[in-house]
Amino acid sequence: MTPFFDYDLPRELIAQEPLRNRADARLMVVDRGRQKISHWHVRDLPEMLRGGDTLVLNNTKVIPAQLYGRRKSTGGQWQGLFLRADEDGHWRIVCKTRGRLVPGDVIELLDSEGREAERLWLLERLDGGQWLAHPDSGDDVETVLKRVGRVPLPHYIRGGRMVDSDVKNYQTVFAKTPGAVAAPTAGLHFTEDLLRQVKSRGVEFAQVTLHVGLGTFRPITADTPEEHQMHSEWGKLPAASAESLNATRANGGRIVAVGTTSVRVLESAAAATGTPLGAWHGDTNLFIYPPYEFKAVDALLTNFHFPRTTLLLLVQAFGGTELVREAYEEAIREEYRFYSYGDAMLLV
């Protein structure tokens, strides 16, 4: 049986803004052992967790990677997305414009007021629709992006057009390591107050890093998962976090991953170091789909995902395809809010 399942989602269920209080989002609890679904709110999470559990938080920080500009040669509009910088200061970007770009093209990058604030030289066309480019000023990435970049919202939120509130809303409260071009959206539900409540129940926290990349949201066009070429993302499991998680398991607690990104770090580390977990960092193209034996995750908090994506297949691998299908059908019936600014699911 194919692990894919598709569903029709009414457009009005795609959340365009987060709730004023992030923790007021609805929380669907999917009990894998009992094959039961129940309905709560994220603010009830302290009741779902037990003393001795550890929440794994992805501390990646979304960078202002969305770029707008014009081609110097034609004056035509140009859009781009910064992906990462190489050690030599060259940028890797994806971009689009009318007409055909060629090496040597110069892009005038515009600030939020529409003024030219940087020039970008296109050096070489790469595989996968990417370009190698170099900023004219020679300033470091953080400085240039702060000057010309915007929040890289997904297209299903207002067509990707950011508003001022997105600078805060599209970032977790525990973000600290810059590098993501999309938010680890399960983490968006947490407030400082909710984290304090969770900690007061005797729950520990462990931080990991996975810089969410462009390929995360790309649909799978292949007929089977085996034919899909998985994207790579950079991740890190620090030694202190690995030690904490090993102690959690040894003492009978659960490792509760916040988001599919945290799962990818934990399972990548387990594949590289075995269990008990060891410190790990590097690029990972681990693709988790049914059937898969999880080695380092006992529960998963996640948002609702697009059909035929690697994210949904990971959730199906963890919860079981039929149970997850049932959960999504119920979420639509109950008018849950979907995707990045939407509601959440806890699989236990």
C-alpha positions as CSV (number, residue, x, y, z in Angstrom):
1,M,0.0,0.0,0.0
2,T,1.4,3.4,-0.9
3,P,2.2,5.6,2.2
4,F,0.8,8.7,0.4
5,F,-2.6,10.1,1.2
6,D,-4.1,13.3,-0.2
7,Y,-6.8,15.4,1.2
8,D,-8.9,18.4,0.1
9,L,-8.5,21.4,2.4
10,P,-10.9,24.4,2.3
11,R,-8.8,27.5,1.8
12,E,-10.4,29.2,4.8
13,L,-8.7,26.6,7.1
14,I,-5.2,27.8,6.1
15,A,-4.2,30.1,8.9
16,Q,-3.1,33.6,7.7
17,E,-2.2,34.9,11.2
18,P,-1.3,33.3,14.5
19,L,-3.7,33.6,17.4
20,R,-3.0,36.5,19.7
21,N,-1.9,34.1,22.4
22,R,0.1,31.3,20.7
23,A,-0.8,28.8,23.4
24,D,-4.5,29.2,22.7
25,A,-4.1,27.1,19.5
26,R,-6.1,23.9,19.4
27,L,-4.2,20.7,20.2
28,M,-5.3,17.3,18.8
29,V,-3.9,14.5,20.9
30,V,-3.4,11.2,19.0
31,D,-2.9,8.3,21.3
32,R,-1.1,5.6,19.2
33,G,-1.5,2.9,21.8
34,R,-5.3,3.3,22.3
35,Q,-5.9,4.4,18.7
36,K,-7.9,7.3,20.1
37,I,-8.1,11.0,19.2
38,S,-9.1,13.8,21.6
39,H,-9.2,17.6,21.5
40,W,-7.4,20.0,23.7
41,H,-5.5,23.3,23.5
42,V,-1.7,23.9,23.5
43,R,-2.1,25.6,26.8
44,D,-3.1,22.2,28.2
45,L,0.3,20.7,27.3
46,P,1.6,20.7,30.9
47,E,-1.2,18.2,31.6
48,M,-0.1,15.9,28.8
49,L,3.5,15.8,29.9
50,R,5.0,13.9,32.9
51,G,7.7,14.8,35.3
52,G,10.9,13.2,33.9
53,D,9.9,13.9,30.3
54,T,12.2,16.0,28.1
55,L,11.0,18.4,25.5
56,V,13.4,18.8,22.5
57,L,13.4,22.3,21.1
58,N,14.9,23.3,17.7
59,N,16.7,26.6,18.5
60,T,17.3,27.6,14.8
61,K,16.5,31.3,14.1
62,V,14.8,32.4,10.9
63,I,16.9,34.8,8.9
64,P,15.5,37.6,6.7
65,A,16.2,35.6,3.6
66,Q,13.5,36.9,1.2
67,L,15.1,39.3,-1.3
68,Y,13.6,41.8,-3.7
69,G,15.4,43.8,-6.4
70,R,15.7,44.6,-10.1
71,R,18.1,43.6,-12.8
72,K,20.5,46.4,-13.6
73,S,20.6,45.6,-17.3
74,T,16.8,45.7,-17.8
75,G,15.3,47.3,-14.8
76,G,13.0,44.2,-14.5
77,Q,11.7,43.0,-11.2
78,W,13.6,40.2,-9.4
79,Q,12.9,38.0,-6.4
80,G,15.3,35.8,-4.6
81,L,15.8,33.7,-1.5
82,F,19.1,33.4,0.3
83,L,19.9,29.8,1.2
84,R,23.4,29.9,2.7
85,A,26.8,31.4,2.4
86,D,30.0,29.4,1.5
87,E,33.2,29.8,3.4
88,D,34.5,32.2,0.7
89,G,31.6,34.6,1.1
90,H,29.7,33.4,-2.0
91,W,25.9,33.1,-1.6
92,R,23.7,30.3,-2.7
93,I,20.3,31.6,-3.7
94,V,17.2,30.7,-5.8
95,C,15.6,33.5,-7.8
96,K,13.1,34.3,-10.5
97,T,12.6,37.2,-13.0
98,R,11.3,37.7,-16.5
99,G,13.8,36.7,-19.1
100,R,16.8,34.5,-18.8
101,L,19.5,35.3,-16.2
102,V,23.1,34.9,-17.2
103,P,26.4,34.8,-15.3
104,G,27.6,38.4,-14.8
105,D,24.1,39.8,-14.3
106,V,23.9,42.4,-11.5
107,I,21.0,42.6,-9.2
108,E,20.2,45.8,-7.4
109,L,18.8,44.7,-4.0
110,L,16.1,46.9,-2.5
111,D,15.4,47.7,1.1
112,S,11.9,47.9,2.6
113,E,11.6,51.5,1.3
114,G,12.3,50.4,-2.2
115,R,15.8,52.0,-2.3
116,E,18.9,50.3,-3.7
117,A,20.9,49.1,-0.7
118,E,23.2,46.4,-2.1
119,R,24.3,45.0,-5.4
120,L,24.5,41.2,-6.0
121,W,26.6,39.7,-8.8
122,L,25.4,36.4,-10.3
123,L,28.4,34.2,-10.8
124,E,27.3,30.8,-11.8
125,R,24.1,28.7,-12.4
126,L,24.1,25.6,-10.2
127,D,22.0,22.5,-10.1
128,G,18.5,22.5,-8.6
129,G,17.7,26.0,-9.8
130,Q,20.3,27.6,-7.5
131,W,22.7,30.4,-8.3
132,L,26.1,31.2,-6.9
133,A,26.2,35.0,-6.2
134,H,28.4,37.5,-4.3
135,P,27.3,40.8,-2.6
136,D,29.2,43.8,-3.9
137,S,29.8,45.4,-0.5
138,G,31.7,42.4,0.9
139,D,29.8,42.9,4.2
140,D,29.0,39.8,6.2
141,V,25.7,37.9,5.5
142,E,23.9,39.1,8.7
143,T,24.7,42.7,7.9
144,V,23.5,42.5,4.3
145,L,20.3,40.6,5.1
146,K,19.4,43.0,7.9
147,R,19.7,45.8,5.3
148,V,17.7,44.2,2.5
149,G,16.1,41.0,3.6
150,R,12.5,40.3,4.7
151,V,10.8,37.4,6.5
152,P,10.6,34.5,4.1
153,L,6.9,33.6,4.6
154,P,5.5,30.5,2.8
155,H,3.3,31.3,-0.2
156,Y,0.1,30.1,1.5
157,I,0.4,33.0,4.0
158,R,-0.8,36.1,2.2
159,G,1.0,35.1,-1.0
160,G,4.3,35.3,0.9
161,R,3.9,39.0,1.6
162,M,5.1,39.8,5.1
163,V,3.7,42.4,7.5
164,D,5.6,44.0,10.4
165,S,4.1,41.6,12.9
166,D,5.6,38.6,11.1
167,V,9.1,39.6,12.3
168,K,8.1,38.5,15.8
169,N,5.3,36.0,14.9
170,Y,7.4,33.8,12.5
171,Q,10.0,33.1,15.1
172,T,10.0,30.9,18.1
173,V,10.6,32.4,21.6
174,F,13.7,30.2,22.0
175,A,15.3,30.9,18.6
176,K,19.0,31.8,19.0
177,T,21.1,30.2,16.2
178,P,20.6,32.0,12.8
179,G,20.3,30.0,9.6
180,A,16.8,28.9,8.8
181,V,14.8,30.1,5.8
182,A,11.6,28.8,7.3
183,A,10.4,28.5,10.9
184,P,10.2,25.2,12.8
185,T,6.5,25.8,13.1
186,A,5.6,23.4,16.0
187,G,7.7,25.6,18.2
188,L,5.7,28.7,17.3
189,H,3.0,27.6,19.8
190,F,5.2,28.2,22.8
191,T,5.2,31.3,25.0
192,E,7.6,32.1,27.8
193,D,4.7,31.5,30.2
194,L,3.9,28.1,28.8
195,L,7.5,27.0,29.0
196,R,7.6,28.0,32.7
197,Q,4.4,26.0,33.3
198,V,5.9,23.0,31.6
199,K,9.1,23.2,33.6
200,S,7.1,23.5,36.8
201,R,5.8,20.0,36.1
202,G,9.2,18.6,36.3
203,V,9.8,18.5,32.5
204,E,13.3,19.2,31.2
205,F,14.3,20.9,28.0
206,A,17.0,19.9,25.5
207,Q,18.0,22.1,22.6
208,V,19.0,21.0,19.1
209,T,19.6,22.9,15.9
210,L,18.3,22.2,12.4
211,H,18.4,25.0,9.9
212,V,15.1,24.5,8.0
213,G,15.8,24.6,4.2
214,L,13.9,25.3,1.1
215,G,13.3,21.7,0.2
216,T,11.3,21.0,3.4
217,F,8.1,22.1,1.8
218,R,8.6,20.8,-1.7
219,P,5.9,18.3,-2.7
220,I,7.0,14.7,-3.6
221,T,6.4,14.3,-7.3
222,A,7.9,10.8,-7.5
223,D,5.5,7.8,-7.5
224,T,7.2,6.2,-4.5
225,P,9.2,7.7,-1.6
226,E,12.2,5.7,-2.6
227,E,12.5,7.7,-5.8
228,H,12.3,11.1,-4.1
229,Q,15.6,13.0,-3.7
230,M,15.7,14.3,-0.2
231,H,17.1,17.7,0.5
232,S,20.0,18.2,3.0
233,E,19.8,20.4,6.1
234,W,22.5,21.3,8.7
235,G,21.8,20.0,12.2
236,K,23.4,19.7,15.6
237,L,22.9,17.6,18.7
238,P,25.2,19.1,21.4
239,A,26.9,16.8,23.9
240,A,24.9,18.3,26.8
241,S,21.6,17.6,25.1
242,A,22.6,14.1,24.2
243,E,23.6,13.4,27.8
244,S,20.3,14.8,29.1
245,L,18.2,12.7,26.7
246,N,20.1,9.6,27.6
247,A,19.4,10.3,31.2
248,T,15.7,10.8,30.4
249,R,15.4,7.4,28.8
250,A,17.4,5.7,31.6
251,N,15.1,7.2,34.2
252,G,11.9,6.1,32.4
253,G,11.0,9.5,30.9
254,R,9.9,10.2,27.4
255,I,11.8,12.2,24.7
256,V,9.1,14.5,23.2
257,A,10.3,16.1,20.0
258,V,8.8,19.5,19.2
259,G,8.5,19.4,15.4
260,T,9.6,17.2,12.6
261,T,12.9,19.2,12.5
262,S,13.8,18.0,16.0
263,V,13.0,14.5,15.0
264,R,15.4,14.7,12.0
265,V,18.2,15.8,14.3
266,L,17.6,13.1,16.9
267,E,17.2,10.3,14.4
268,S,20.2,11.5,12.4
269,A,22.3,11.5,15.5
270,A,21.0,8.0,16.4
271,A,22.0,6.7,12.9
272,A,25.5,8.2,13.3
273,T,26.3,7.5,16.9
274,G,23.8,4.8,17.9
275,T,22.0,4.8,21.2
276,P,22.6,6.0,23.8
277,L,22.9,9.1,21.8
278,G,26.3,10.9,21.2
279,A,27.0,14.4,20.2
280,W,26.6,15.0,16.4
281,H,26.6,17.7,13.9
282,G,26.6,17.9,10.1
283,D,24.4,17.8,7.0
284,T,21.6,15.3,7.0
285,N,19.4,14.1,4.2
286,L,17.6,11.5,6.4
287,F,14.2,10.8,4.8
288,I,11.8,9.2,7.3
289,Y,8.7,7.5,5.8
290,P,6.7,4.3,6.6
291,P,7.9,1.9,7.7
292,Y,10.6,3.3,9.9
293,E,11.8,2.3,13.4
294,F,12.3,5.4,15.6
295,K,15.3,5.1,17.8
296,A,15.3,8.4,19.7
297,V,11.7,9.8,19.9
298,D,8.8,8.8,22.1
299,A,6.3,11.5,21.4
300,L,5.9,14.2,18.7
301,L,4.3,17.7,18.7
302,T,3.8,18.9,15.2
303,N,1.6,21.1,13.0
304,F,-0.7,19.9,10.2
305,H,1.2,19.5,6.9
306,F,0.6,19.6,3.2
307,P,-0.2,16.3,1.5
308,R,2.6,14.4,-0.4
309,T,5.4,16.2,1.6
310,T,8.3,14.6,3.5
311,L,6.9,16.2,6.7
312,L,3.6,14.4,6.4
313,L,5.3,11.1,5.6
314,L,7.4,11.5,8.8
315,V,4.3,12.0,10.8
316,Q,2.7,8.9,9.2
317,A,5.7,6.9,10.0
318,F,5.4,7.9,13.6
319,G,1.7,7.7,14.1
320,G,0.7,5.1,11.5
321,T,-0.8,6.0,8.1
322,E,-4.4,5.1,8.8
323,L,-4.5,6.7,12.2
324,V,-2.9,9.9,10.9
325,R,-5.3,9.9,7.9
326,E,-8.2,9.6,10.4
327,A,-6.7,12.5,12.4
328,Y,-6.5,14.8,9.4
329,E,-10.0,14.0,8.3
330,E,-11.3,14.8,11.8
331,A,-9.2,18.0,11.9
332,I,-10.9,19.2,8.7
333,R,-14.4,18.3,10.0
334,E,-13.6,20.1,13.3
335,E,-12.2,23.1,11.3
336,Y,-8.7,23.1,12.8
337,R,-6.4,25.8,11.5
338,F,-3.7,24.4,9.2
339,Y,0.0,24.9,8.4
340,S,2.5,27.4,9.8
341,Y,0.3,29.7,11.8
342,G,-2.3,27.0,12.5
343,D,-3.1,24.4,15.2
344,A,-1.1,21.5,16.5
345,M,-1.1,17.7,17.0
346,L,0.5,15.7,19.8
347,L,1.2,12.1,19.0
348,V,1.9,10.0,22.1
